[in-house]
Amino acid sequence: MSWLLSCTLIVILIELIVQYCIMRAAYPVLFSPMPDRFNLAGTLNQLPVNDESIRIKNVSFPTSSGLTLHGFVATPENSDPQGLILFCHPFKSTGKIALFQCRGLLEAGFAVFSFDFRNHGESDIDPDYHSIHWLSDHEISDVKAAIHFIQKQSEWAHLPVGLLGMSRGAGTALAVATQSSNIQFVACEGAFVNEELFLDHAIRWGERFLPRMFIQLVPTWEVVRAFRIMIWYSQKSQGCHYVNLKPHLKSLKNRNLLFIVGENDQSVVPHMTDLIIKKMRPSRVTVCSVPQAIHNASRYTQPQQYDAALINFFSQMSLKVAQRQDSNSPQQMTNEPESELVAEDGIDPDQHIRLKKRSA
C-alpha cells in the first residue's frame, strides 16, 4: 500500500513539475501584449490624405457596457455604394488602416465602416479590461454594437453588410457571423483559433526556453491542460472571457467565406487556415494565398491580388441581394432560363486565388 502511495505521489509531483515548466515558459510570451509580432508592415504610412474620390464621415456609437466607440464610414464620392463592409482591425492597430486595406473595395463602389475597438485609438478605455491579442467577448460586443448602429442609419440600413477582419479582428468577424444569420459574407486575413494557435506557438517556440528533448517528450494533452489553466488565470487578470471559436465554426458551413493567407506568415502559419476550414465543411470557402506576405501584410506585399480577391468576393454579396430582389418582384416574361438566376450561388470550396503556386 505504501508503495502504491509513493508511486502516486511521484506521478503527481512529475505532473506538477511539467505543468509549472510549461506555464513558466509560455505565459510571459503568450499572455502579454506583443505589439511587434502582430503589427502591420508600413500600412499606416500609406493612408490616403485628402482623397477626393471618397467621402468620409466620422461616427460614434455606444456599446452595451456604456463605452463610446469612434470610427468612420467611407463611401464613394460619385456613386451609390453597392454594399457596406464592416472592417475589424487587428490588435495594436486602429480602424484608420481600413482606408489602406479596403482601398480596392472603395474604388469598386463599396462603402467601408471602420472603428477603433475599445482600448484602441480614439475609442473609450475600459479600465477593467487589459486587451491582448487573444479574442475575447469584448471584441465581439464591440462589433455587435457597430452592426446595431449601422442598422439604425437610414442611409446604410438597406445595404448588404459583409465583414472583413485581420488577425484578432478576423476571429471577431467569424465569431459574430456564428451568432448572426444576417452575416453571409466574411473575409479574413490571418485568422486563428486561440487554442490551435497556442499549440502551434508552444511547439515552435518552446525550444527557446526549454530543452528540445523535454518538448518532444511532453504529450499534447499536457500542453492543452496548461493552456486552459493559463486561460483561466489570464481571464481573471485581463478582465475578459476568451472566446473558444472552434466548437462554433460548424455553424458557418453555409456561409460565404474568404481566407487571405500570407505564405510567409510565421505568427499565424498558413496551416491555421486549414484547421479552421476543416471544421466548416461543406462550405463555400475561397482561399487566397499571397506569396511572400508576412502577418497582416498581404495588401502591402501584393496589393493587386489582395484587392482583386476582396472585390470578387464581396461582389457576389451584392449580386445575391439583387437576385433576391428580382425573385421577390412580380415575375416577368423572359427568354432566359431560371437556372441562370442562381448560377452564381455555387462557389468552389477548394478554390484558390494566387499569383503563383505555393512552393513545396
C-alpha positions as CSV (number, residue, x, y, z in Angstrom):
1,M,0.0,0.0,0.0
2,S,2.8,2.4,0.9
3,W,4.5,1.5,-2.5
4,L,1.3,2.5,-4.4
5,L,1.0,5.7,-2.4
6,S,4.6,6.6,-3.2
7,C,4.2,6.0,-6.9
8,T,1.0,8.1,-6.9
9,L,2.9,11.0,-5.2
10,I,5.7,10.7,-7.6
11,V,3.3,10.9,-10.6
12,I,1.6,13.9,-9.1
13,L,4.9,15.6,-8.5
14,I,6.1,15.0,-12.1
15,E,2.8,16.3,-13.4
16,L,3.1,19.5,-11.3
17,I,6.7,20.0,-12.5
18,V,5.7,19.6,-16.1
19,Q,2.8,22.0,-15.8
20,Y,5.0,24.5,-14.0
21,C,7.7,24.4,-16.6
22,I,5.2,24.8,-19.5
23,M,3.4,27.7,-17.8
24,R,6.6,29.4,-16.6
25,A,7.9,29.4,-20.2
26,A,4.7,30.1,-22.1
27,Y,2.7,32.6,-20.0
28,P,5.1,35.7,-20.3
29,V,5.2,35.2,-24.1
30,L,1.6,34.2,-24.9
31,F,-0.4,36.3,-22.4
32,S,1.4,39.7,-22.5
33,P,0.9,42.4,-25.1
34,M,3.1,41.8,-28.1
35,P,2.9,44.8,-30.4
36,D,5.8,44.0,-32.7
37,R,4.7,40.4,-33.6
38,F,1.2,41.4,-34.7
39,N,1.8,44.8,-36.1
40,L,1.3,45.9,-39.7
41,A,4.2,46.4,-42.1
42,G,4.2,50.1,-43.1
43,T,0.5,50.5,-43.9
44,L,-0.1,53.4,-41.6
45,N,2.4,55.4,-43.7
46,Q,0.3,54.8,-46.9
47,L,-3.1,56.1,-45.8
48,P,-4.8,58.3,-48.4
49,V,-4.9,62.0,-47.5
50,N,-7.5,64.4,-48.9
51,D,-8.7,61.9,-51.4
52,E,-11.5,63.5,-53.5
53,S,-12.8,60.2,-54.7
54,I,-14.1,59.1,-51.3
55,R,-16.3,60.8,-48.7
56,I,-15.5,60.2,-45.0
57,K,-18.0,60.7,-42.2
58,N,-16.9,60.4,-38.6
59,V,-19.2,58.4,-36.3
60,S,-19.5,57.4,-32.7
61,F,-21.8,54.8,-31.1
62,P,-22.3,53.2,-27.7
63,T,-21.6,49.7,-26.6
64,S,-23.8,47.6,-24.3
65,S,-21.5,48.4,-21.4
66,G,-21.8,52.1,-21.8
67,L,-18.5,52.8,-23.6
68,T,-18.3,55.1,-26.7
69,L,-16.5,53.8,-29.8
70,H,-15.3,56.1,-32.5
71,G,-14.9,55.4,-36.2
72,F,-15.9,56.5,-39.7
73,V,-17.8,55.4,-42.8
74,A,-16.1,55.9,-46.1
75,T,-18.2,56.0,-49.3
76,P,-17.5,56.5,-53.0
77,E,-17.9,60.2,-53.8
78,N,-19.7,59.9,-57.2
79,S,-21.8,56.8,-56.9
80,D,-24.2,55.0,-54.5
81,P,-22.5,52.1,-52.6
82,Q,-23.3,48.6,-53.7
83,G,-22.7,47.2,-50.2
84,L,-21.1,48.0,-46.9
85,I,-18.0,46.3,-45.5
86,L,-17.5,46.4,-41.7
87,F,-13.8,46.3,-41.1
88,C,-12.4,44.8,-37.9
89,H,-8.8,45.9,-37.2
90,P,-6.1,43.8,-35.6
91,F,-4.7,44.1,-32.1
92,K,-2.5,47.2,-31.5
93,S,-3.8,49.0,-34.6
94,T,-6.8,51.3,-35.3
95,G,-9.7,51.5,-37.7
96,K,-7.8,54.0,-39.8
97,I,-5.9,51.3,-41.6
98,A,-9.2,50.4,-43.4
99,L,-8.5,53.3,-45.7
100,F,-5.5,51.3,-46.9
101,Q,-6.7,47.7,-46.6
102,C,-10.1,48.5,-48.2
103,R,-8.8,50.8,-50.9
104,G,-9.8,48.5,-53.7
105,L,-13.3,48.0,-52.3
106,L,-13.8,51.8,-52.1
107,E,-12.7,52.2,-55.7
108,A,-15.0,49.3,-56.7
109,G,-18.0,51.1,-55.2
110,F,-18.4,49.7,-51.7
111,A,-18.8,51.7,-48.5
112,V,-16.5,50.8,-45.7
113,F,-17.4,51.2,-42.0
114,S,-14.5,51.1,-39.6
115,F,-14.0,51.9,-35.9
116,D,-11.5,51.6,-33.1
117,F,-12.1,48.7,-30.7
118,R,-12.2,49.6,-27.0
119,N,-8.8,50.4,-25.6
120,H,-7.6,51.4,-29.1
121,G,-7.3,54.6,-31.0
122,E,-9.9,57.3,-30.1
123,S,-12.4,54.9,-28.5
124,D,-13.1,54.8,-24.8
125,I,-10.8,52.9,-22.4
126,D,-12.3,50.1,-20.4
127,P,-10.5,50.3,-17.1
128,D,-11.4,46.7,-16.2
129,Y,-10.1,45.2,-19.5
130,H,-6.5,44.8,-20.4
131,S,-6.6,43.8,-24.1
132,I,-4.1,41.5,-25.7
133,H,-4.0,39.6,-29.0
134,W,-6.4,36.7,-27.9
135,L,-10.0,37.1,-29.0
136,S,-12.4,37.9,-26.1
137,D,-16.1,38.6,-25.6
138,H,-15.4,42.4,-25.6
139,E,-14.3,42.5,-29.2
140,I,-17.5,40.6,-30.2
141,S,-19.6,43.0,-28.2
142,D,-18.0,46.0,-29.9
143,V,-18.7,44.6,-33.4
144,K,-22.3,43.8,-32.4
145,A,-22.7,47.4,-31.3
146,A,-21.3,48.6,-34.7
147,I,-23.8,46.4,-36.5
148,H,-26.7,47.7,-34.4
149,F,-25.6,51.3,-35.1
150,I,-25.4,50.6,-38.9
151,Q,-28.9,49.1,-38.9
152,K,-30.4,52.2,-37.3
153,Q,-29.0,54.5,-40.0
154,S,-31.4,55.0,-42.9
155,E,-28.7,55.7,-45.4
156,W,-26.9,52.4,-44.7
157,A,-29.6,50.1,-43.4
158,H,-30.7,48.9,-46.8
159,L,-27.2,47.9,-47.9
160,P,-25.9,44.3,-47.7
161,V,-23.3,44.0,-44.9
162,G,-20.1,42.0,-45.1
163,L,-17.3,41.6,-42.6
164,L,-13.6,41.9,-43.1
165,G,-11.2,41.2,-40.3
166,M,-7.5,40.9,-39.7
167,S,-5.8,38.7,-37.1
168,R,-7.8,39.1,-33.9
169,G,-10.3,41.1,-35.9
170,A,-10.7,38.1,-38.3
171,G,-11.6,35.9,-35.3
172,T,-14.1,38.5,-34.2
173,A,-15.7,38.6,-37.6
174,L,-16.1,34.9,-37.7
175,A,-17.5,34.8,-34.1
176,V,-20.1,37.5,-34.8
177,A,-21.1,35.6,-38.0
178,T,-21.7,32.4,-36.0
179,Q,-24.2,34.4,-33.9
180,S,-26.0,36.3,-36.7
181,S,-27.5,34.6,-39.8
182,N,-27.8,38.0,-41.5
183,I,-24.0,38.0,-42.0
184,Q,-23.5,35.8,-45.0
185,F,-20.1,37.1,-46.3
186,V,-17.0,37.2,-44.2
187,A,-13.4,37.8,-45.3
188,C,-10.4,37.1,-43.1
189,E,-6.7,37.7,-43.1
190,G,-4.5,35.9,-40.6
191,A,-7.5,34.2,-38.9
192,F,-6.8,31.8,-36.0
193,V,-8.4,29.8,-33.2
194,N,-7.0,30.6,-29.8
195,E,-6.2,27.0,-28.7
196,E,-4.8,25.9,-32.0
197,L,-2.5,28.9,-32.3
198,F,-1.3,28.4,-28.7
199,L,-0.3,24.8,-29.5
200,D,1.5,25.9,-32.6
201,H,3.4,28.6,-30.8
202,A,4.2,26.3,-27.8
203,I,5.7,23.7,-30.1
204,R,7.6,26.1,-32.4
205,W,8.9,28.5,-29.7
206,G,9.1,26.1,-26.7
207,E,12.7,25.2,-27.7
208,R,13.8,28.8,-26.9
209,F,13.1,28.3,-23.3
210,L,13.1,24.5,-22.7
211,P,15.4,21.6,-23.7
212,R,14.3,20.1,-27.0
213,M,14.1,16.6,-25.5
214,F,11.6,18.0,-22.9
215,I,9.4,19.4,-25.7
216,Q,9.4,16.2,-27.6
217,L,8.5,14.1,-24.5
218,V,5.7,16.3,-23.3
219,P,2.3,14.9,-24.7
220,T,0.0,17.3,-26.4
221,W,-2.7,16.9,-23.8
222,E,-0.3,18.2,-21.2
223,V,0.2,21.4,-23.2
224,V,-3.5,21.8,-23.7
225,R,-4.1,21.4,-20.0
226,A,-1.5,24.0,-19.2
227,F,-3.1,26.4,-21.8
228,R,-6.5,26.0,-20.2
229,I,-5.1,26.8,-16.8
230,M,-3.4,29.9,-18.2
231,I,-6.6,30.9,-19.9
232,W,-8.5,30.7,-16.6
233,Y,-5.8,32.8,-14.8
234,S,-5.4,35.3,-17.6
235,Q,-9.1,35.9,-17.9
236,K,-9.2,36.9,-14.2
237,S,-6.2,39.3,-14.6
238,Q,-7.2,40.7,-18.0
239,G,-10.9,41.3,-17.1
240,C,-12.5,39.4,-20.0
241,H,-13.7,36.0,-21.2
242,Y,-11.6,34.5,-24.0
243,V,-13.7,33.0,-26.9
244,N,-13.2,29.4,-27.9
245,L,-14.2,29.7,-31.6
246,K,-13.6,26.1,-32.6
247,P,-16.9,24.5,-31.4
248,H,-18.9,27.2,-33.2
249,L,-17.3,27.0,-36.6
250,K,-19.7,24.4,-37.9
251,S,-22.5,27.0,-37.9
252,L,-20.6,28.8,-40.7
253,K,-20.7,25.9,-43.1
254,N,-23.4,27.5,-45.3
255,R,-21.8,31.0,-45.3
256,N,-19.5,32.5,-48.0
257,L,-16.0,32.9,-46.6
258,L,-12.7,34.2,-47.9
259,F,-9.4,33.5,-46.2
260,I,-6.4,35.5,-47.1
261,V,-3.2,33.7,-46.2
262,G,0.3,35.1,-46.2
263,E,2.6,32.4,-47.3
264,N,5.4,33.7,-45.2
265,D,3.3,34.3,-42.1
266,Q,5.2,33.0,-39.1
267,S,2.8,34.4,-36.5
268,V,-0.3,32.7,-37.8
269,V,1.1,30.0,-40.1
270,P,-1.0,29.0,-43.2
271,H,-1.9,25.7,-41.6
272,M,-4.2,27.6,-39.1
273,T,-6.5,28.4,-42.0
274,D,-6.6,24.7,-43.0
275,L,-7.6,23.7,-39.4
276,I,-10.5,26.3,-39.5
277,I,-11.8,25.2,-42.9
278,K,-11.9,21.5,-41.8
279,K,-14.4,22.5,-39.1
280,M,-16.8,24.0,-41.6
281,R,-17.0,21.6,-44.5
282,P,-19.1,21.6,-46.6
283,S,-19.0,25.3,-47.0
284,R,-18.4,28.0,-49.7
285,V,-14.8,28.9,-49.0
286,T,-12.3,30.7,-51.1
287,V,-8.6,30.7,-50.1
288,C,-6.3,33.4,-51.4
289,S,-2.7,32.6,-50.8
290,V,-0.4,35.6,-51.1
291,P,3.3,34.9,-51.9
292,Q,6.0,36.5,-49.8
293,A,3.4,38.1,-47.4
294,I,4.0,38.0,-43.6
295,H,1.4,38.5,-41.0
296,N,-1.1,41.3,-41.7
297,A,0.9,42.4,-44.7
298,S,-0.8,40.8,-47.7
299,R,-2.0,44.0,-49.3
300,Y,1.3,45.7,-48.5
301,T,3.0,42.9,-50.3
302,Q,0.6,42.1,-53.2
303,P,-1.9,45.0,-53.5
304,Q,-3.4,44.0,-56.8
305,Q,-4.0,40.4,-55.8
306,Y,-5.4,41.4,-52.4
307,D,-7.8,44.0,-53.9
308,A,-9.0,41.6,-56.7
309,A,-9.7,38.8,-54.2
310,L,-11.8,41.1,-52.0
311,I,-13.7,42.7,-54.9
312,N,-14.5,39.4,-56.5
313,F,-15.7,38.0,-53.2
314,F,-17.9,40.9,-52.0
315,S,-19.3,41.5,-55.5
316,Q,-21.1,38.1,-55.1
317,M,-22.8,39.6,-52.0
318,S,-24.2,42.4,-54.0
319,L,-25.2,40.1,-56.8
320,K,-27.1,37.8,-54.5
321,V,-29.0,40.7,-53.0
322,A,-30.0,41.8,-56.4
323,Q,-31.1,38.2,-57.3
324,R,-33.3,38.1,-54.1
325,Q,-34.9,41.4,-55.0
326,D,-35.6,40.1,-58.5
327,S,-37.1,36.9,-57.1
328,N,-39.4,38.9,-54.8
329,S,-40.6,41.2,-57.5
330,P,-43.5,40.1,-59.8
331,Q,-42.3,37.6,-62.3
332,Q,-41.8,39.0,-65.8
333,M,-41.7,37.3,-69.1
334,T,-38.2,36.3,-70.1
335,N,-36.4,34.1,-72.6
336,E,-33.6,33.3,-70.2
337,P,-33.8,30.1,-68.1
338,E,-34.4,30.5,-64.4
339,S,-31.3,28.4,-63.6
340,E,-29.2,31.3,-64.7
341,L,-30.5,33.4,-61.8
342,V,-28.9,31.1,-59.3
343,A,-25.8,30.1,-61.2
344,E,-23.6,32.4,-59.1
345,D,-24.7,30.7,-55.8
346,G,-22.1,27.9,-56.0
347,I,-18.5,28.7,-55.0
348,D,-15.9,26.0,-55.3
349,P,-15.0,25.2,-51.7
350,D,-11.4,24.4,-52.8
351,Q,-11.0,27.5,-55.0
352,H,-7.5,29.1,-54.6
353,I,-6.6,32.5,-55.9
354,R,-2.9,33.2,-56.1
355,L,-0.3,34.9,-58.2
356,K,1.8,31.8,-58.3
357,K,1.6,28.3,-56.9
358,R,2.7,27.8,-53.3
359,S,6.2,26.4,-53.3
360,A,6.5,22.9,-51.9
